[in-house]
Amino acid sequence: MRTFKDSAGHEWQVQVNTNAVKRARDTAAVNLVDITGGDLYGRMLLDPVLVVDIAYGVCKPEADARKLTREDFSAALCGDAIAEARQAILEDLVDFFPNPVRGSLKAALDRAGGSPPGDASGNSPAPAAVTPGT
């Protein structure tokens, strides 16, 4: 489980599991497991709104418990908070996969200048497809 802080300094827990993947499909129209072969990684680098929509899906149970609407949650994420959310999601997504995919995916993200491990500053090179084992 990873965490990130929104722009107001409130901490959010990120736990990517099958339920979170399903919620992200509903809130962002993406399949998080496509990180292994599609363009999701690049889209997450370039589209902050997509990151916020994914984060909302992943964090929805916590947002519901705090009685925050989707709009409230989205308003609390801007700037570096979006980069921190993306970092937390990508790192926890790597842990979601079983080995040996997990190790290959982590190595691919590292080579792509992606998140795990790295800085949450968002200072990454141009997006590239993330393909395990390449």
C-alpha positions as CSV (number, residue, x, y, z in Angstrom):
1,M,0.0,0.0,0.0
2,R,1.3,3.5,-0.9
3,T,0.1,6.9,0.1
4,F,0.1,10.4,-1.4
5,K,-1.0,13.8,-0.2
6,D,-3.5,16.0,-1.9
7,S,-2.9,19.8,-2.4
8,A,-4.4,20.5,1.0
9,G,-2.0,18.0,2.7
10,H,-4.6,15.3,3.4
11,E,-3.1,11.8,3.0
12,W,-4.7,9.2,0.7
13,Q,-4.0,5.4,0.7
14,V,-3.5,3.7,-2.6
15,Q,-4.1,-0.1,-2.7
16,V,-4.3,-1.5,-6.1
17,N,-6.3,-4.8,-6.0
18,T,-8.9,-6.3,-8.3
19,N,-11.6,-4.0,-6.9
20,A,-9.5,-0.9,-7.5
21,V,-8.8,-2.0,-11.1
22,K,-12.6,-2.4,-11.6
23,R,-13.3,1.0,-10.1
24,A,-10.6,2.6,-12.3
25,R,-12.4,1.1,-15.3
26,D,-15.6,2.9,-14.2
27,T,-14.1,6.2,-13.3
28,A,-11.4,6.6,-15.9
29,A,-12.4,4.2,-18.6
30,V,-8.9,2.5,-18.4
31,N,-7.7,-1.0,-17.6
32,L,-4.8,-0.5,-15.2
33,V,-3.4,-3.9,-16.1
34,D,-2.8,-2.6,-19.6
35,I,0.3,-0.9,-18.2
36,T,2.2,-4.0,-19.4
37,G,1.6,-3.4,-23.1
38,G,-0.5,-0.5,-24.0
39,D,0.0,3.3,-23.9
40,L,-1.4,3.8,-20.4
41,Y,2.0,4.7,-18.9
42,G,2.5,7.5,-21.5
43,R,-1.0,8.7,-21.1
44,M,-0.6,8.9,-17.3
45,L,2.6,11.0,-17.8
46,L,0.9,13.4,-20.1
47,D,-2.7,13.6,-18.9
48,P,-3.2,14.9,-15.4
49,V,-7.0,14.6,-15.6
50,L,-6.6,10.9,-16.4
51,V,-4.4,10.5,-13.3
52,V,-7.0,12.2,-11.1
53,D,-9.8,10.0,-12.5
54,I,-7.7,6.9,-11.9
55,A,-6.8,8.1,-8.4
56,Y,-10.5,8.7,-7.6
57,G,-11.4,5.1,-8.7
58,V,-8.5,3.7,-6.6
59,C,-9.3,5.9,-3.6
60,K,-13.1,5.9,-3.9
61,P,-13.9,3.9,-0.7
62,E,-11.8,6.4,1.3
63,A,-13.4,9.3,-0.5
64,D,-16.8,7.9,0.3
65,A,-15.9,7.4,3.9
66,R,-14.8,11.1,4.0
67,K,-18.1,12.0,2.3
68,L,-16.3,13.6,-0.6
69,T,-17.8,13.8,-4.1
70,R,-15.8,13.1,-7.2
71,E,-15.6,16.9,-7.7
72,D,-14.3,17.5,-4.2
73,F,-11.6,14.8,-4.7
74,S,-10.6,16.2,-8.1
75,A,-10.4,19.8,-6.8
76,A,-8.0,18.7,-4.1
77,L,-5.5,17.4,-6.7
78,C,-3.4,19.7,-8.7
79,G,0.3,20.2,-9.5
80,D,2.7,18.1,-7.6
81,A,-0.1,16.2,-5.8
82,I,-1.1,14.7,-9.2
83,A,2.5,13.6,-9.7
84,E,2.5,12.0,-6.2
85,A,-0.8,10.3,-6.9
86,R,0.6,8.9,-10.2
87,Q,3.8,7.7,-8.4
88,A,1.8,5.9,-5.7
89,I,-0.6,4.3,-8.2
90,L,2.3,3.1,-10.4
91,E,4.3,1.7,-7.5
92,D,1.3,-0.1,-6.0
93,L,0.3,-1.4,-9.5
94,V,3.7,-3.1,-9.8
95,D,3.0,-4.8,-6.5
96,F,-0.4,-5.9,-7.7
97,F,1.2,-8.2,-10.3
98,P,2.5,-11.6,-9.3
99,N,6.1,-12.6,-9.9
100,P,7.8,-12.9,-12.4
101,V,5.7,-10.1,-14.1
102,R,6.2,-7.9,-11.1
103,G,10.0,-7.9,-11.5
104,S,9.8,-7.4,-15.2
105,L,7.4,-4.6,-14.9
106,K,9.4,-2.8,-12.2
107,A,12.5,-3.1,-14.4
108,A,10.6,-1.8,-17.4
109,L,9.3,1.2,-15.5
110,D,12.8,1.9,-14.2
111,R,14.2,1.8,-17.7
112,A,11.5,4.1,-19.0
113,G,12.3,6.7,-16.3
114,G,9.1,5.8,-14.6
115,S,8.1,5.8,-11.1
116,P,9.3,2.8,-9.0
117,P,11.5,3.7,-7.3
118,G,12.0,7.3,-8.2
119,D,11.0,10.8,-7.4
120,A,7.5,12.1,-7.4
121,S,8.4,15.3,-9.1
122,G,7.0,14.2,-12.4
123,N,10.4,14.8,-14.1
124,S,10.3,11.9,-16.5
125,P,11.5,11.5,-20.0
126,A,9.0,11.3,-22.9
127,P,6.7,8.4,-22.5
128,A,7.5,5.0,-24.0
129,A,5.5,1.8,-24.0
130,V,6.3,-0.2,-20.9
131,T,6.7,-3.8,-21.9
132,P,8.0,-6.3,-19.3
133,G,11.1,-8.1,-20.4
134,T,12.3,-5.6,-23.0
